[in-house]
Amino acid sequence: MVVITLECPFLSIGKKETLVKEFTKSACEHIGIPADEVIIFIREDPNENIAQGGVILSEKLRGKF
């Protein structure tokens, strides 16, 4: 069994569906396991809880930096 954890800002259900399909496909191809052996956790954080380069993502997206 393979467990994949993705931590990211909030995503639409469509983006989540695409990501889990692609991650599962890639894991199956590269590791050689069946799709039902892949578990994916998506942990979403609001933009104000993510920072890069010392700048909170919500501020960066507003164009303040």
CNS distance restraints for C-alpha pairs under 8 A (distance, minus, plus):
assign (resid   1 and name CA) (resid  33 and name CA) 7.88 0.50 0.50
assign (resid   1 and name CA) (resid  37 and name CA) 4.70 0.50 0.50
assign (resid   1 and name CA) (resid  38 and name CA) 5.98 0.50 0.50
assign (resid   1 and name CA) (resid  39 and name CA) 7.58 0.50 0.50
assign (resid   2 and name CA) (resid  27 and name CA) 8.00 0.50 0.50
assign (resid   2 and name CA) (resid  37 and name CA) 6.24 0.50 0.50
assign (resid   2 and name CA) (resid  38 and name CA) 4.93 0.50 0.50
assign (resid   2 and name CA) (resid  39 and name CA) 6.19 0.50 0.50
assign (resid   3 and name CA) (resid  38 and name CA) 6.02 0.50 0.50
assign (resid   3 and name CA) (resid  39 and name CA) 4.79 0.50 0.50
assign (resid   3 and name CA) (resid  40 and name CA) 5.79 0.50 0.50
assign (resid   3 and name CA) (resid  41 and name CA) 7.64 0.50 0.50
assign (resid   4 and name CA) (resid  38 and name CA) 7.55 0.50 0.50
assign (resid   4 and name CA) (resid  39 and name CA) 6.24 0.50 0.50
assign (resid   4 and name CA) (resid  40 and name CA) 4.72 0.50 0.50
assign (resid   4 and name CA) (resid  41 and name CA) 6.27 0.50 0.50
assign (resid   5 and name CA) (resid  40 and name CA) 5.77 0.50 0.50
assign (resid   5 and name CA) (resid  41 and name CA) 4.75 0.50 0.50
assign (resid   5 and name CA) (resid  42 and name CA) 6.02 0.50 0.50
assign (resid   5 and name CA) (resid  43 and name CA) 7.40 0.50 0.50
assign (resid   6 and name CA) (resid  40 and name CA) 7.56 0.50 0.50
assign (resid   6 and name CA) (resid  41 and name CA) 6.22 0.50 0.50
assign (resid   6 and name CA) (resid  42 and name CA) 4.92 0.50 0.50
assign (resid   6 and name CA) (resid  43 and name CA) 6.08 0.50 0.50
assign (resid   7 and name CA) (resid  42 and name CA) 6.07 0.50 0.50
assign (resid   7 and name CA) (resid  43 and name CA) 4.74 0.50 0.50
assign (resid   7 and name CA) (resid  44 and name CA) 5.82 0.50 0.50
assign (resid   7 and name CA) (resid  45 and name CA) 7.36 0.50 0.50
assign (resid   8 and name CA) (resid  42 and name CA) 7.66 0.50 0.50
assign (resid   8 and name CA) (resid  43 and name CA) 6.47 0.50 0.50
assign (resid   8 and name CA) (resid  44 and name CA) 5.11 0.50 0.50
assign (resid   8 and name CA) (resid  45 and name CA) 6.08 0.50 0.50
assign (resid   9 and name CA) (resid  44 and name CA) 5.20 0.50 0.50
assign (resid   9 and name CA) (resid  45 and name CA) 4.93 0.50 0.50
assign (resid   9 and name CA) (resid  46 and name CA) 5.62 0.50 0.50
assign (resid   9 and name CA) (resid  47 and name CA) 5.85 0.50 0.50
assign (resid   9 and name CA) (resid  50 and name CA) 7.74 0.50 0.50
assign (resid  10 and name CA) (resid  44 and name CA) 5.16 0.50 0.50
assign (resid  10 and name CA) (resid  45 and name CA) 6.18 0.50 0.50
assign (resid  10 and name CA) (resid  46 and name CA) 6.27 0.50 0.50
assign (resid  10 and name CA) (resid  47 and name CA) 7.79 0.50 0.50
assign (resid  11 and name CA) (resid  15 and name CA) 6.09 0.50 0.50
assign (resid  11 and name CA) (resid  16 and name CA) 6.40 0.50 0.50
assign (resid  11 and name CA) (resid  44 and name CA) 7.60 0.50 0.50
assign (resid  12 and name CA) (resid  16 and name CA) 6.35 0.50 0.50
assign (resid  13 and name CA) (resid  17 and name CA) 6.12 0.50 0.50
assign (resid  14 and name CA) (resid  18 and name CA) 6.29 0.50 0.50
assign (resid  15 and name CA) (resid  19 and name CA) 6.10 0.50 0.50
assign (resid  16 and name CA) (resid  20 and name CA) 6.13 0.50 0.50
assign (resid  17 and name CA) (resid  21 and name CA) 6.21 0.50 0.50
assign (resid  18 and name CA) (resid  22 and name CA) 6.17 0.50 0.50
assign (resid  19 and name CA) (resid  23 and name CA) 5.96 0.50 0.50
assign (resid  20 and name CA) (resid  24 and name CA) 5.88 0.50 0.50
assign (resid  20 and name CA) (resid  40 and name CA) 6.91 0.50 0.50
assign (resid  21 and name CA) (resid  25 and name CA) 6.04 0.50 0.50
assign (resid  22 and name CA) (resid  26 and name CA) 6.07 0.50 0.50
assign (resid  23 and name CA) (resid  27 and name CA) 6.07 0.50 0.50
assign (resid  24 and name CA) (resid  28 and name CA) 6.12 0.50 0.50
assign (resid  24 and name CA) (resid  35 and name CA) 6.20 0.50 0.50
assign (resid  24 and name CA) (resid  38 and name CA) 6.26 0.50 0.50
assign (resid  25 and name CA) (resid  29 and name CA) 6.21 0.50 0.50
assign (resid  25 and name CA) (resid  35 and name CA) 7.31 0.50 0.50
assign (resid  26 and name CA) (resid  30 and name CA) 6.00 0.50 0.50
assign (resid  27 and name CA) (resid  31 and name CA) 5.53 0.50 0.50
assign (resid  27 and name CA) (resid  32 and name CA) 7.31 0.50 0.50
assign (resid  27 and name CA) (resid  33 and name CA) 7.35 0.50 0.50
assign (resid  27 and name CA) (resid  38 and name CA) 7.50 0.50 0.50
assign (resid  28 and name CA) (resid  32 and name CA) 4.98 0.50 0.50
assign (resid  28 and name CA) (resid  33 and name CA) 4.88 0.50 0.50
assign (resid  28 and name CA) (resid  34 and name CA) 5.87 0.50 0.50
assign (resid  28 and name CA) (resid  35 and name CA) 6.15 0.50 0.50
assign (resid  28 and name CA) (resid  38 and name CA) 7.99 0.50 0.50
assign (resid  29 and name CA) (resid  33 and name CA) 7.54 0.50 0.50
assign (resid  33 and name CA) (resid  37 and name CA) 6.54 0.50 0.50
assign (resid  33 and name CA) (resid  38 and name CA) 7.99 0.50 0.50
assign (resid  34 and name CA) (resid  38 and name CA) 7.52 0.50 0.50
assign (resid  45 and name CA) (resid  49 and name CA) 6.14 0.50 0.50
assign (resid  45 and name CA) (resid  50 and name CA) 7.11 0.50 0.50
assign (resid  46 and name CA) (resid  50 and name CA) 7.12 0.50 0.50
assign (resid  47 and name CA) (resid  51 and name CA) 7.99 0.50 0.50
assign (resid  47 and name CA) (resid  56 and name CA) 7.31 0.50 0.50
assign (resid  47 and name CA) (resid  57 and name CA) 5.25 0.50 0.50
assign (resid  47 and name CA) (resid  58 and name CA) 4.91 0.50 0.50
assign (resid  48 and name CA) (resid  56 and name CA) 5.86 0.50 0.50
assign (resid  48 and name CA) (resid  57 and name CA) 6.01 0.50 0.50
assign (resid  48 and name CA) (resid  58 and name CA) 5.17 0.50 0.50
assign (resid  48 and name CA) (resid  59 and name CA) 7.81 0.50 0.50
assign (resid  49 and name CA) (resid  56 and name CA) 7.18 0.50 0.50
assign (resid  49 and name CA) (resid  57 and name CA) 7.67 0.50 0.50
assign (resid  50 and name CA) (resid  56 and name CA) 5.83 0.50 0.50
assign (resid  50 and name CA) (resid  57 and name CA) 5.56 0.50 0.50
assign (resid  50 and name CA) (resid  58 and name CA) 7.94 0.50 0.50
assign (resid  51 and name CA) (resid  55 and name CA) 5.21 0.50 0.50
assign (resid  51 and name CA) (resid  56 and name CA) 4.10 0.50 0.50
assign (resid  51 and name CA) (resid  57 and name CA) 5.16 0.50 0.50
assign (resid  52 and name CA) (resid  56 and name CA) 6.55 0.50 0.50
assign (resid  52 and name CA) (resid  57 and name CA) 6.80 0.50 0.50
assign (resid  55 and name CA) (resid  59 and name CA) 6.97 0.50 0.50
assign (resid  55 and name CA) (resid  60 and name CA) 6.59 0.50 0.50
assign (resid  55 and name CA) (resid  65 and name CA) 7.79 0.50 0.50
assign (resid  56 and name CA) (resid  60 and name CA) 6.37 0.50 0.50
assign (resid  57 and name CA) (resid  61 and name CA) 6.08 0.50 0.50
assign (resid  58 and name CA) (resid  62 and name CA) 6.38 0.50 0.50
assign (resid  59 and name CA) (resid  63 and name CA) 6.61 0.50 0.50
assign (resid  59 and name CA) (resid  64 and name CA) 5.73 0.50 0.50
assign (resid  59 and name CA) (resid  65 and name CA) 7.08 0.50 0.50
assign (resid  60 and name CA) (resid  64 and name CA) 5.80 0.50 0.50
assign (resid  60 and name CA) (resid  65 and name CA) 5.46 0.50 0.50
